[in-house]
Structures are given as structure tokens and as C-alpha cells.
Amino acid sequence: MKKKLTQNLTLFYTANFPKKFNSNSTKRYTVIMGIGGNIGDTKKIFDKLILCLKKDSRFTLLITSPLLRNPPFGFLEQNDFLNGIIRLKTNLCPKDFLKAMQRYENKFGRKRSFQDAPRTLDIDIIFFDDKKINTENLIIPHKNWASRESVIIPLKRMK
């Protein structure tokens, strides 16, 4: 099912987006991550990511948002993006969580050619519990999250 928000923004509802997976977990940290992509069958890639995260004992999936189709920013000569939000729990520290997510990006064919380039899968750590981190490799909360429709709209629609 899809719901048009504006001319450029459309919400999509699929089997895994939005979905409640678990309501509780004994894991220590709550993480809100953004996912995005615009190369290949993005919905299928997102479904495969959900399957991988469900099987990975380091994570407990809690809930996902609907998916938002939205135009690119930065580099505009590319296809629209599909974006969503995943909330999960983990015992990994932020640095190890980042490494794990970068491995998933690579597994699904992510190439880092230039900033804002087209991609198969982009995973951003929006929030990591209530931590504030500002290093060369990791900024939490994610830089500019509050001004991005691709984060705000799916985040608001999580139940």
C-alpha cells in the first residue's frame, strides 16, 4: 500500500515496514537507525537486511517505520531514495555497532564513490541510546537528522 504525502513524498507499507517485532529486550542500548537506498530493488534489499538483523544474535529488532520515497539531496542527478527507520537493541558499543552496520552495507553492495552518491544500502545511526559522540568516524546524534524529511517523516510514523 502507498500513501502520497506531497508530489515528491510517498509512504509505502510492506510486510516488514512498519512492523513491531519485539516489545522488550534484555540488551543494553536502544539504537534508532535510518536506512536508505536508490540502486536496485531497494524494498527487497531492506527485507533482506531485516532478515539478517533478525538472525544476528547481537541485535533484537523492536520496530520499523513505513518507508518514504523522497527525492535525493546533495547530488540531484540520481533516482529517488527509499528511506526507513529501524529501532533495535544491542549490547555492542557505538564503534562496534558502526563496524557491524558498515559490514551490512558492504554485504549489500554499497560503494562509496562520492558524498551523496547513489547507493544500494545506506545505514545511518540516528540515535544510540542517549549518547553524544563526535569523532572523525562517528557523530551521534546523526548530523542534520532533525532537518531531513527522510528521517523525520518515518520517525513520526513509528507506532
N, C-alpha and C positions, 0 to 999 in steps of 0.2 A: 504494500500500500504506500502511496505517496501523498504528501500534503504540500501544496505550493504556498510559501510564505510571502514571497515577492517575486518579481520577474527573474531574479538571479538566485533565489534561495528556495530549495525544496527539501522537505524532510522525507526520509524513507524509513519504513517499518518492515523489518525482516524477522526471521526466526530468532536470530541472536541479538538484534538491535531494535528496540530496547528489550532487555531481559533481566530478570532477577535470578541470580544463580544461587547464592548463599546469603543468609541474613547475619551469620556470625562466623567468627574465626578466632582461633587462639593465636594467630600470628600477630606480631607486634605493631607493624606500621600499616597505615592506610595510605594508599597511593591513588591519585587521580591522574590518569594519563590520557593524552589526546592521541588519536591515530588518524592518519590521513594518507591519501594516495590518489594518483590520477593516471597511472600506467597499468594496462591490463584489466582483468576482471577484478576490480577493487573489492566488490562485495564478497567475492569468493576468497580473496586474499584475507579479508577481515575474518571471515568464517573459519579459515584455516588457522589464523592467529588465535582465535578463541579456543579452538580445539587444542592447540599446542599449550596455551596457558592453563587450560583445564587439566591436561595430563602432567604438567610440570608441578611437582610437589612443593616447589619453592613459593608457589602462589596459590591464593584462594580467590577466585573470581567472586565479586559481590554483585555488581550490577553494570549494565551498559545503557547508553543513551540511544535514542534514534540516530540515524545517520543524516548528515546535512550535505547536500550538494551545493557548493558555492564556488564563485569564480576565484581564480588564482590572484595572489598579490605579489608584489615584487616583480618577478619575471612574468609578464602577462601573455606571452605567446605560447600558451600551453592549454591543455584541456582543463575543464572544471575539476575541482577536487571533491572527493567524498571524505567527510570527517566525522568522527565519533569520539565518545568518551567512555573509558573503562575505569571502574573503581575496583580495586583489589586489595588484598592484604599480603604482606610478605615479612619475613624476618631478615631479608637482605638489607645491608646498609645502602645508602643512596648511590655510592660509587659502584658497588657490585650490581645493584639493580640497573643502573645505566648500562653497564657492560652486558648484562643479560639481554636488555632491550636492543642494544646495537647488534647483538648476535642474531636476534629475531629479524631485525631489518635486513641484515645480510642474507639470512636464510631465504627471505622472500625477494631477493634480487635488488635490494637498494644499492644504487650507485650514487656517490657524492661527487657530481661533476662541477657544480657551482651552486651558490646560495639561491634558494627558492627554485631550484631546477625541478622538472617533472620527476616523480618517484613512484615506485611500486608500493612502498610502505614507509611511512614516517611515524615514529613514536616519540612523543614529547612527554616529559614528566612535568605535569602542570603543578601538582602539589605532592609533597612527600611528608605525610603527617603534618606537623606544624613547623617543620624545619625551614630555615632560611639558609641557603647556600649560595655563595657567589665565588666560583672558581673559574679558571680558564675553560674547563671542560664541562662545567655543570652550573646552571643557575636555577635555583628553586626559591620561590615560585617561578614558573616559566616566564621569561621576559615577554612583556606585552600581552599576556594572556587576557587581561581584562578588556582589551580593545579589539579582540579578534572574534568576529561573529562565529567563526569555525569552532571556537571553544565555548563562548557564552551561550549560544542558542542550544546546542546539545546538552550542556551542563544544566541549564534551566529546565530541561525536559526530562531529566532523570527523576524517576519516582521513588 
